[in-house]
Amino acid sequence: MFVTKYSASGNDFVILHSFKKKDRSELARKLCNRHEGIGADGMVVVLPHSQYDFEWEFYNSDGSIALMCGNASRAVAHYAVSQDLADATMQFLTGAGVIKASVEKDFVTSNFPLAKVIEIAIQEGTQQWSLIDTGVPHLVSFVESIENFNLKQAKALREKYNANVNIWTSSGDEIFVRTYERGVEDETLACGTGMAACFLQGIAMNKIPTKIAAIPKSGQKLYFEFNGGAIRFGGKVKALFTTVVDKDFG
């Protein structure tokens, strides 16, 4: 079995393609393990589809299934082009809906399915949060500084709301974001859906313009645009290596 490891703005993924749907939770846990596997935030399996260029199965590093992952949508688009599974402009099916993506060398742009604000004002202690669904739910809060991210509080909020947790701040036409990600159960270097949720909250609060750069913990810039009710975002991705995994590994 051939697998390729990708990095997309600090999020890393193991990607492979297959012709058969099946439960690959155990394989995802093993491959994503950073001590005894390849190590990744998630695993993507590309499958054929009769209507779209392909569909995916997406697994978090703990083997749980997620409907959507923004950075993985960019990584898998690049992988599909490199493997001659899709043209540079494509559509593919995720659990959250159809993604449109375009690939130009190492820069990949994709869209989000319909995003929605679930609850706008949630008070937790002295901090106000919003619950926003950008394919997966995110609890997001604007703060003056993101230097101190209380991971213990973030873990408790993740468990209470069953959502990823983001804090963000802004400077001009840039936002800076940190993420505690469910399924990884720790802070990650980047999260596309989380940055999109912060972007939506910032627009709703009239704090930022509708076209911005987002900078996650990895420091790798992504570019977001809100146009006609749709969010598109783009940034660079990198194929790190391809390797062979024993068929009995999973």
C-alpha distance (Angstrom), angle and dihedral (degrees) to the residues before:
residue distance angle dihedral
M1 . . .
F2 3.81 . .
V3 3.81 118.0 .
T4 3.79 130.3 179.5
K5 3.78 125.7 -151.7
Y6 3.81 117.1 -142.6
S7 3.77 134.9 -173.0
A8 3.81 119.4 -153.3
S9 3.80 112.2 -176.7
G10 3.79 90.6 -37.5
N11 3.81 97.1 -43.2
D12 3.79 108.4 112.5
F13 3.79 127.8 -155.5
V14 3.78 140.8 -179.2
I15 3.83 110.0 -136.2
L16 3.79 131.1 -168.8
H17 3.78 137.2 154.8
S18 3.77 131.3 -130.7
F19 3.80 140.5 168.8
K20 3.79 95.5 -134.1
K21 3.80 133.8 68.7
K22 3.78 116.1 -137.5
D23 3.78 141.5 137.2
R24 3.80 106.4 -76.1
S25 3.82 97.2 169.7
E26 3.79 93.5 120.8
L27 3.81 92.0 47.6
A28 3.82 89.6 51.1
R29 3.81 92.1 51.3
K30 3.80 91.5 50.0
L31 3.79 98.2 43.7
C32 3.81 93.8 43.9
N33 3.80 93.6 49.4
R34 3.81 106.3 115.0
H35 3.81 94.5 -152.1
E36 3.81 104.8 39.4
G37 3.80 102.3 18.9
I38 3.78 138.7 38.0
G39 3.79 93.8 -74.2
A40 3.81 124.4 -127.1
D41 3.80 145.4 148.5
G42 3.80 90.3 -117.3
M43 3.79 148.8 -13.2
V44 3.81 128.2 -120.5
V45 3.80 125.7 -161.5
V46 3.82 116.4 -164.1
L47 3.82 114.4 -146.9
P48 3.80 132.3 -178.3
H49 3.81 119.1 -101.5
S50 3.79 130.3 -166.2
Q51 3.82 95.9 -139.4
Y52 3.81 106.2 28.1
D53 3.79 133.3 42.0
F54 3.81 88.6 -97.9
E55 3.79 143.2 -42.0
W56 3.76 130.1 -127.9
E57 3.76 143.6 -138.3
F58 3.80 109.7 -147.8
Y59 3.80 123.4 -163.1
N60 3.78 129.5 -175.9
S61 3.79 117.1 -133.0
D62 3.82 90.7 -95.9
G63 3.83 90.5 57.3
S64 3.79 95.7 -104.4
I65 3.80 118.8 134.3
A66 3.82 121.0 -114.7
L67 3.78 123.4 -165.1
M68 3.79 95.1 -143.9
C69 3.80 142.9 10.3
G70 3.78 118.7 -179.4
N71 3.79 99.7 -156.1
A72 3.80 91.5 42.7
S73 3.81 88.6 54.7
R74 3.81 88.5 59.9
A75 3.80 94.3 43.5
V76 3.81 93.8 48.7
A77 3.82 91.5 48.4
H78 3.80 90.0 55.8
Y79 3.81 90.3 46.0
A80 3.83 91.5 50.6
V81 3.80 91.5 53.7
S82 3.80 92.9 45.9
Q83 3.82 90.5 51.4
D84 3.84 94.0 45.4
L85 3.79 90.1 -115.8
A86 3.82 93.9 124.4
D87 3.79 142.4 9.0
A88 3.80 121.7 -105.3
T89 3.82 89.5 -91.9
M90 3.78 111.7 50.3
Q91 3.79 149.4 154.4
F92 3.78 123.8 -141.9
L93 3.78 136.5 175.2
T94 3.81 124.6 -114.3
G95 3.78 130.9 171.7
A96 3.81 88.4 -97.3
G97 3.81 95.6 50.4
V98 3.78 140.5 -85.1
I99 3.80 119.0 -25.4
K100 3.79 122.9 -154.6
A101 3.78 114.0 -154.6
S102 3.77 138.9 173.1
V103 3.79 128.3 -161.1
E104 3.79 126.1 -154.0
K105 3.81 109.7 174.0
D106 3.82 104.5 -62.8
F107 3.82 96.0 -18.0
V108 3.80 113.9 93.3
T109 3.80 128.5 -175.5
S110 3.79 124.7 -166.5
N111 3.78 138.3 168.1
F112 3.76 133.5 -128.7
P113 3.80 123.5 -123.1
L114 3.79 113.5 -116.5
A115 3.80 107.6 -46.5
K116 3.78 121.2 -153.5
V117 3.78 140.3 -170.8
I118 3.80 108.8 -124.9
E119 3.80 99.2 -177.3
I120 3.79 125.2 -0.3
A121 3.83 104.9 -164.1
I122 3.79 119.9 36.9
Q123 3.78 116.1 163.0
E124 3.80 117.2 -148.9
G125 3.80 110.0 171.9
T126 3.80 107.5 -52.9
Q127 3.79 93.9 -23.4
Q128 3.81 128.2 89.8
W129 3.79 120.7 -145.5
S130 3.79 138.9 -176.2
L131 3.81 125.6 -146.2
I132 3.81 109.0 -139.5
D133 3.80 129.2 174.8
T134 3.81 115.0 -146.2
G135 3.80 94.3 163.6
V136 3.79 89.7 -53.2
P137 3.84 125.3 36.4
H138 3.80 120.3 -95.3
L139 3.78 129.9 -172.1
V140 3.81 104.4 -149.2
S141 3.78 134.8 -176.6
F142 3.81 133.6 -176.8
V143 3.82 112.4 -131.8
E144 3.77 134.1 178.3
S145 3.80 92.0 -123.1
I146 3.81 132.3 15.9
E147 3.81 93.8 -162.4
N148 3.79 92.2 102.2
F149 3.81 111.9 49.8
N150 3.80 110.0 176.8
L151 3.80 100.1 -142.1
K152 3.81 92.5 -178.2
Q153 3.82 89.8 57.3
A154 3.81 90.6 42.8
K155 3.81 91.2 53.9
A156 3.81 91.0 50.2
L157 3.82 91.8 48.8
R158 3.81 91.5 46.4
E159 3.81 89.1 55.1
K160 3.80 94.2 44.1
Y161 3.82 96.5 49.3
N162 3.83 99.2 24.4
A163 3.79 87.9 -129.5
N164 3.78 140.5 116.1
V165 3.80 112.2 -98.4
N166 3.81 124.0 -133.7
I167 3.77 136.0 179.1
W168 3.79 120.9 -169.5
T169 3.76 144.2 173.3
S170 3.79 134.1 -170.4
S171 3.77 141.5 -136.4
G172 3.79 117.6 -175.5
D173 3.80 108.4 -51.1
E174 3.81 94.3 -14.9
I175 3.79 131.1 86.3
F176 3.80 126.4 -161.9
V177 3.79 117.9 -148.8
R178 3.80 139.3 -171.3
T179 3.81 124.0 -169.4
Y180 3.79 139.0 -158.7
E181 3.79 103.3 -162.8
R182 3.78 127.3 -153.1
G183 3.78 113.9 -136.3
V184 3.81 87.6 34.2
E185 3.83 92.2 49.5
D186 3.76 94.3 -153.4
E187 3.79 141.3 67.0
T188 3.80 112.4 -66.9
L189 3.79 128.6 -155.9
A190 3.80 92.5 -118.6
C191 3.80 142.5 -3.5
G192 3.81 120.7 -168.9
T193 3.80 96.6 -162.9
G194 3.82 89.3 47.1
M195 3.79 93.0 52.2
A196 3.81 88.6 48.2
A197 3.81 90.6 52.3
C198 3.82 90.9 50.6
F199 3.80 88.8 47.1
L200 3.82 90.8 54.0
Q201 3.80 92.7 47.6
G202 3.80 90.7 49.3
I203 3.82 91.5 52.7
A204 3.82 90.9 47.7
M205 3.82 89.6 51.0
N206 3.84 91.6 47.4
K207 3.79 88.9 -124.7
I208 3.81 99.1 121.9
P209 3.82 139.3 29.0
T210 3.82 123.0 -105.6
K211 3.80 91.7 -104.5
I212 3.79 117.6 53.6
A213 3.79 146.6 144.9
A214 3.80 116.6 -114.1
I215 3.79 121.1 -153.7
P216 3.82 118.4 -163.8
K217 3.79 127.2 -168.7
S218 3.83 90.5 -80.3
G219 3.81 89.1 64.2
Q220 3.81 91.2 -130.1
K221 3.80 109.8 134.6
L222 3.79 124.3 -126.9
Y223 3.78 125.8 -172.0
F224 3.81 122.7 -134.4
E225 3.79 130.3 -168.5
F226 3.80 129.7 -177.8
N227 3.79 111.7 -156.3
G228 3.79 129.2 160.3
G229 3.78 92.5 -12.4
A230 3.81 93.1 -53.4
I231 3.80 129.7 109.7
R232 3.77 121.6 -143.7
F233 3.75 124.6 179.6
G234 3.75 135.9 -179.9
G235 3.77 143.1 -174.2
K236 3.76 144.1 138.0
V237 3.79 124.6 -64.3
K238 3.78 129.3 -168.3
A239 3.80 132.4 -152.3
L240 3.80 102.7 -142.2
F241 3.80 102.3 -174.5
T242 3.80 145.9 -36.5
T243 3.78 121.2 -131.9
V244 3.78 141.6 169.7
V245 3.80 119.1 -108.4
D246 3.78 120.5 -162.2
K247 3.81 111.3 -104.9
D248 3.82 90.4 -125.3
F249 3.81 93.6 54.0
G250 3.83 93.5 95.1
